Amino acid sequence: MGKAAPQDLWIEVDRYISGHLAGEDAALIAALESSAAAGLPPIEVSPNAGKFLHLLALLRGARRILEVGTLGGYSTIWLARALPAGGRLVTLELDPHHAEVARANIARAGVGELVDIRVGPALESLAGLEREGAAPFDLIFIDADKQSNPEYVGWALKLSQSGTIVVVDNVVRDGAIIDANDPDPAIQGTRRLYEMLAIEPRLSATALQTVGCKGYDGFVMALVK
């Protein structure tokens, strides 16, 4: 048997791990299927990443979670399932169609009463949360337009407290982040994020590279001091 190509091998290993440990159930699978049927792009987190977020919320003991970028609600379900009684998750989505699909998926998963979906530009929604006094959040997951990542993290600081965990997805971009001349706004926004994190005294951060069914990428995890 010939050796699998790296991408094929990553996918096979991802499926092996997911099959043993992720615990993806019918509601999560249905969320993926309905999102695909509704024409949403297949850019949600992997099952393994969803389980990671779920465990991270449990480890933090998160009672209030903020998500920037709902898409079809797949990661939202993973996060909401980690909330204790009385917990709350606010998720921000720009596209009304995406939000409609997510709302149905989240309700089907049985966590609709825990989730507040807000539709509109995330920066406006974040300002609204500050005006409402919705902070502090215990865990903040950022998975939206990458060129705005520094601004989202800036708002995360305003809406956090000491001990809040901030996770930012897709921060390796197939390795393109090391090319300072790449004109892609997503690359430039991600590079600005790293520059911000390097000098922000209120955050202690690292980034991990990942491979799997979503290709070669990675995430930032930061702790609010």
N, C-alpha and C positions, 0 to 999 in steps of 0.2 A: 504494500500500500504506500503510495507516494505521500510525501509530507505536504500537509495542507498549507495553502498560502496564508500569510499573516492575518488578513481580514477574515478569511474563512475560519481559521483557527480561533480567532477572538470570538466570533459568533458562536462557534461550537462550545467553547468554554463558558461563555456567558449563559448559554442555554442550559448547560450542565449545572452550573451554580444556581441559576434561577429555579430549575426544576427541583433541586434539593432544598433550597433555603428561602426563596422569596415568598412562597406561599400565596402566589397570585390566584385569586378566586374568581368565581363567575361574574361578580359585579365589576371587578377590575378589567377582566377580559371584555365584558360587554361595553365598558367605557371606551376601550380601544376600538372595538368594532364599530360602534355608533359614531365615533369621531371620524373614522375613515370613511364611513358611508356618507357622512355629512360634508365630506370634502376638506376636512381639516388637515393641515400638513402633519406628517408623522414625525414630529419633533419632540414628543413628550419624553420624559425620562424613561430609562429602562426599568424593568421590574426590580433588578438588583439595586438600582439607585433609589427607586421608590421605597424599597424596604430599608435602605440606609437612612433616608429622611425620616421614616417612621421610627426607627430605633433612636435616631438622634433626638427627636422630639420627646420620646419616652425617657431617655437618659437625662435630658434637661429638665424633665418634669414640666414641660411647657403647658401653660393654661391659655395663653393667647399667642396665636401664630399669625404672621402676615406673609402672604405669598404675592409676589409681583409677577404676573404672567400666568393666567389660568389655563389657556388653551381649552382642552376638552375635559379638564377636571381630574385627570388621572393622578397627577402628583397631589392634587388637593385631597383626594380620597385617602391616599396613604397617610398624609399629614393629619387629616381630621380624625382618622381612626386612632391616633395616638393621644387625643385629647381626653382629659378626665371629665367627669360630670360637671357641667357648668362651664366648660371650656368654650373657646370661640376662635374661629379662623376667618380672617378677612382676606379675600383674594381679589386681585385687580386685573381686569381684562379690557383691552382696547376695543376688540371686535364684538359687536352685539351678537352676531351669529355664533361665534365661539362661546360666548357666555350662555346663550340659550342651550347649546348642546351640553355644555358643562353642567348647567343647572339640572338637566334631566339625568345626566350620568350620576351626579352627586346624590340626587334624590333616590335613584335606583339603588345606590349603595347604602342607603339608610342613614346618611350623615347630613342630610339637607338642613336640618334644624341647627346644626353646629356652624354652618358656613354662610357668610355674608359675601355675595358676589357684587362687586362694584364695577360698573361699565363706564369706560371713558379713558382719556389719557392718564397714564399712571402717575405722572408728576402732579397733575391736578388732584387726583384721588388721594395721593399722599399728603398734599397740603390740606385737603379736607379732613383727613384723619387727625392731623395735628390740631386743627381748629376745634374738632369735636372732643379733644382730650382723650382719644382712643388709646394712646400709649400708656404704659410701655408694653411692648411685645417681648416674649421670651425667645422666640425663634423666628427668623426672617429668611425666607427663601426667595431669591431673585433669579428669574428665568424669563426675561423679556427681551426687548430690543437691546442689543449689546452695546450700541454706541452710547446709550444712556446709563450704562452701569455705574460710572462714578457718581452721577447725580442720584441714582437709586441708593447707593451705599451712603451718600450724604444724608438722605432722608432716613435711612435705616438708623443712623446714629441719633437723629432727633427723636425717633420713635422707640428707642431702646432703653435699657438700663444696664447697670453692671451685671455681667453674666449672660447677657443676650448673645445668642449664636447667630451669625449671619453667614448664609451659604449663597454663593453666586455660581451658577452653572455655566458651562461652555466657555472656559477661559483659556483653552489651549488651541482650539481651532485648527486641528491637524498640524500643529507646530508653527502656524503662520505668525504667531505673536512675536516671534523673534526677528521678524522682518520690519524694521522701522519704516521702510519705504512702501509697504503694502497700502494701497489707497482705500481698501475696503473699510467703510466706517465701523463695521463690527470689530475689525482688528485694531483700529486706532482707538476705539472706545475701550477695548479690553486692555490695551497698553496703558491708557490713561488710568484705568482702574489699578493696575499694578503700581504705577507711579504714586498714586494717591495712598495706597495701602502701605507703601514703603516709608512714608513720612507721617502717617496719621498716628499720633501718640495715643489715641483712645482705643485703638484696635491692635490686637495681636493676631497675625494672620499667617496662613500658609496656603499652598496650592498643591494639589495632587493630580498627576496625569492619569487618565483612564483609557482603557481600550475595551471593546466589546461590540455588541450589536449596534451601537450608535457610532462606531468608528473610533477615531483617535481624538480625545478631547480631555477635559479635566474640570475640576471645580476648585473654587476658593472657599476656605472656611476661616472665619474670623471670630474672635471673642472680644466683646466689648469689655474693657477694663473697668 
